[in-house]
Amino acid sequence: MKFQGDIAAIPITDVAQNLGTNRKFGILVIQVSDQERQIAFRDGQIVSYKDNLGFSVVRWIEEKHILAPEEIKKVIKRYTKARKKSLGTFLEEAGGPPVNDNCDWWRG
């Protein structure tokens, strides 16, 4: 499935939900002017995010106090070695919010 062109009328949440429901694999690139965000999907699950704006998932988790810094370091070390599970699963196992939660912690 390929989206291209001006799809501003389609909410990004609908696009991500469609990719998840259909268990898609690939990278969703969102580009607005000089800002670019890339969300990687594997089997419909978000497995990676990067942008050219300086966002850091690890820094965000620390700022939101979702996990203690020492726990985050342990998770990143385990994730880097294994990569058989998603980073979200490792964070959940370390005491973070459940992967399949409604993600209220993303909003707070």
WOFEN-V201707 format. One record per residue. N is the residue number from 1. RES is the residue in one letter. PSI is psi in radians with two decimals (NA if undefined). OMEGA is omega in radians with two decimals (999 if undefined). BURIAL is + if it has 24 or more other ideal C-beta (glycine too) atoms within 12 Angstrom, else -. Layout:
n-><N	N>
res-><RES	RES>
psi-><PSI	PSI>
omega-><OMEGA	OMEGA>
burial-><BURIAL	BURIAL>
//
This chain:
n-><1	2	3	4	5	6	7	8	9	10	11	12	13	14	15	16	17	18	19	20	21	22	23	24	25	26	27	28	29	30	31	32	33	34	35	36	37	38	39	40	41	42	43	44	45	46	47	48	49	50	51	52	53	54	55	56	57	58	59	60	61	62	63	64	65	66	67	68	69	70	71	72	73	74	75	76	77	78	79	80	81	82	83	84	85	86	87	88	89	90	91	92	93	94	95	96	97	98	99	100	101	102	103	104	105	106	107	108>
res-><M	K	F	Q	G	D	I	A	A	I	P	I	T	D	V	A	Q	N	L	G	T	N	R	K	F	G	I	L	V	I	Q	V	S	D	Q	E	R	Q	I	A	F	R	D	G	Q	I	V	S	Y	K	D	N	L	G	F	S	V	V	R	W	I	E	E	K	H	I	L	A	P	E	E	I	K	K	V	I	K	R	Y	T	K	A	R	K	K	S	L	G	T	F	L	E	E	A	G	G	P	P	V	N	D	N	C	D	W	W	R	G>
psi-><2.31	2.14	2.34	2.60	-2.82	1.83	0.60	-0.44	-0.22	2.05	2.42	-0.53	-0.63	-0.69	-0.83	-0.70	-0.70	-0.77	-0.68	-0.83	-0.66	0.17	0.87	2.80	2.30	-2.95	2.17	2.05	2.18	2.07	2.20	1.99	-2.13	0.10	2.31	2.35	2.46	2.19	2.09	2.35	2.46	2.09	0.64	-0.09	2.44	2.14	-0.20	2.67	2.44	2.73	3.06	0.40	-0.05	0.22	2.41	2.13	-0.78	-0.80	-0.70	-0.76	-0.70	-0.79	-0.60	-0.04	0.67	-0.70	2.68	2.58	-0.68	-0.57	-0.70	-0.74	-0.74	-0.76	-0.83	-0.71	-0.80	-0.72	-0.75	-0.65	-0.71	-1.04	0.31	-0.26	2.85	2.75	-0.65	-0.69	-0.76	-0.72	-0.71	-0.79	-0.43	0.04	0.08	-3.12	2.62	2.47	-0.70	0.29	2.97	0.03	0.64	-0.49	-0.35	-0.53	-0.51	NA>
omega-><-3.13	3.00	3.10	3.13	-3.10	3.12	-3.07	-3.11	-3.13	3.12	-3.12	3.11	3.10	3.13	-3.13	3.12	3.10	3.12	3.12	-3.12	-3.13	3.06	-3.08	3.13	3.10	-3.10	3.06	3.14	3.12	-3.06	3.07	-3.06	-3.12	3.11	3.13	3.07	3.11	3.11	-3.12	3.11	3.01	-3.12	3.10	-3.13	3.05	-3.11	-3.10	3.07	2.97	3.11	3.10	-3.11	3.12	3.12	3.09	3.11	-3.12	3.14	3.13	3.12	3.10	-3.12	3.14	-3.13	3.11	3.05	3.07	-3.12	-3.14	3.08	3.13	3.13	3.11	-3.13	-3.12	3.13	3.12	-3.12	-3.13	-3.14	-2.97	-3.10	3.07	3.09	3.07	3.09	3.11	3.12	3.10	3.13	3.10	-3.14	3.14	3.11	3.09	-3.12	3.14	-3.13	-3.09	3.10	3.10	3.06	3.07	-3.13	3.08	-3.05	-3.00	999>
burial-><-	-	-	-	-	-	-	-	-	-	-	-	-	-	+	+	-	-	+	-	-	-	-	+	-	-	-	+	-	+	-	-	-	-	-	-	-	-	+	-	+	-	-	-	+	+	+	-	+	-	-	-	-	-	-	-	+	+	-	-	+	-	-	-	-	+	+	-	-	-	-	+	-	-	+	+	-	-	+	-	-	-	-	-	-	+	+	+	-	+	+	-	-	+	-	+	+	-	-	-	-	-	-	-	-	-	-	->
//
